[in-house]
């Protein structure tokens, strides 16, 4: 694996306080304590939202509650919500959307930057649904914000499963 390049990963949802921040926390934790040395290939991990409504806010309390349940603590992972920036499209190798609407928003913004001459296709990171590592290759992470804690548990299970699959692919 040492001959492979290091990569950077960005997770994106709508407001960056539930799903994408959970994905970032789970990914960091599993790469750090995983069964492989895949973490050596990770140079940067972050998360953001397609909108800035929650910019500067901490993750949703239920996100933190679920992360703590699985031993992912504030000491290991802290985060303040932010909105995606134009530079993210060239600073990250992989930009993973939590659902198809987020993916469409990201692709639209990237295409706009390309058409304005602010970004080239070659320098843009790969935009994909995080759920490409799911059961059917097109699994969305539903927004648990307006629901109860069980929605956050479902999101955690997906994040762990997708991270495992991503890690296995990195080792090929």
TIMARDREN-491883 format. One record per residue (C-alpha): x negated, y negated, z negated. Coordinates in steps of 0.25 Angstrom, whole numbers, padded with zeros to 4 digits, always signed. Layout:
REM TIMARDREN-491883
XYZ;...
This chain:
REM TIMARDREN-491883
+0000+0000+0000;-0012-0010-0002;-0013-0012+0013;+0002-0017+0014;+0005-0032+0012;+0011-0038+0000;+0025-0042+0001;+0035-0052-0004;+0050-0050-0007;+0061-0060-0009;+0075-0056-0014;+0087-0065-0010;+0101-0065-0015;+0111-0077-0016;+0107-0084-0028;+0095-0077-0034;+0100-0074-0048;+0105-0060-0046;+0101-0051-0035;+0089-0056-0029;+0083-0059-0042;+0086-0045-0047;+0080-0040-0035;+0067-0048-0037;+0066-0043-0052;+0069-0028-0049;+0059-0029-0037;+0048-0035-0045;+0050-0025-0057;+0051-0013-0048;+0039-0017-0040;+0031-0019-0053;+0035-0006-0060;+0038+0002-0048;+0032+0016-0044;+0023+0011-0033;+0013+0000-0030;+0023-0008-0021;+0022-0020-0030;+0008-0022-0025;+0014-0026-0012;+0023-0036-0018;+0018-0050-0018;+0030-0058-0021;+0045-0056-0025;+0055-0066-0027;+0070-0069-0025;+0079-0080-0021;+0093-0083-0017;+0099-0088-0004;+0106-0100-0012;+0100-0109-0022;+0112-0109-0032;+0105-0102-0043;+0091-0108-0040;+0083-0109-0053;+0092-0099-0061;+0087-0086-0068;+0093-0073-0063;+0107-0070-0067;+0108-0064-0081;+0114-0051-0076;+0102-0050-0066;+0092-0052-0078;+0101-0042-0087;+0099-0031-0076;+0085-0034-0074;+0082-0033-0089;+0090-0020-0089;+0079-0014-0080;+0067-0020-0087;+0065-0032-0078;+0063-0043-0087;+0061-0058-0086;+0047-0056-0090;+0045-0048-0078;+0054-0056-0068;+0059-0070-0069;+0066-0078-0059;+0073-0091-0055;+0083-0091-0044;+0079-0098-0031;+0084-0100-0017;+0077-0094-0005;+0067-0104+0001;+0062-0105+0016;+0048-0100+0012;+0054-0087+0006;+0056-0082+0020;+0041-0082+0023;+0036-0080+0009;+0043-0066+0007;+0041-0054+0016;+0055-0048+0011;+0067-0056+0008;+0078-0047+0003;+0092-0051+0003;+0102-0045-0007;+0114-0045+0002;+0117-0047+0017;+0122-0061+0015;+0108-0065+0008;+0101-0058+0019;+0109-0066+0030;+0106-0079+0023;+0091-0076+0022;+0091-0072+0037;+0098-0085+0041;+0089-0094+0033;+0077-0087+0038;+0082-0088+0053;+0085-0103+0050;+0071-0105+0045;+0065-0097+0058;+0074-0106+0067;+0069-0118+0061;+0055-0114+0062;+0052-0113+0047;+0050-0098+0047;+0045-0088+0057;+0051-0074+0059;+0037-0069+0056;+0035-0076+0043;+0049-0073+0038;+0051-0062+0027;+0060-0050+0030;+0074-0053+0026;+0082-0040+0022;+0093-0035+0013;+0087-0030+0000;+0097-0019+0002;+0089-0013+0014;+0083-0005+0003;+0096+0000-0002;+0105+0012+0002;+0110+0008+0016;+0099-0002+0019;+0109-0013+0018;+0113-0013+0003;+0117-0027-0002;+0115-0031-0017;+0128-0037-0021;+0128-0050-0029;+0131-0047-0043;+0132-0061-0048;+0147-0062-0049;+0149-0048-0055;+0144-0040-0068;+0131-0034-0072;+0134-0021-0064;+0132-0029-0051;+0118-0033-0056;+0115-0018-0060;+0119-0014-0045;+0110-0025-0040;+0098-0020-0049;+0100-0006-0044;+0099-0011-0030;+0087-0019-0032;+0080-0007-0039;+0084+0002-0027;+0080-0008-0016;+0067-0011-0023;+0063+0004-0024;+0066+0006-0009;+0058-0007-0006;+0046-0002-0014;+0047+0012-0007;+0047+0005+0007;+0035-0003+0003;+0027+0009+0000;+0028+0015+0014;
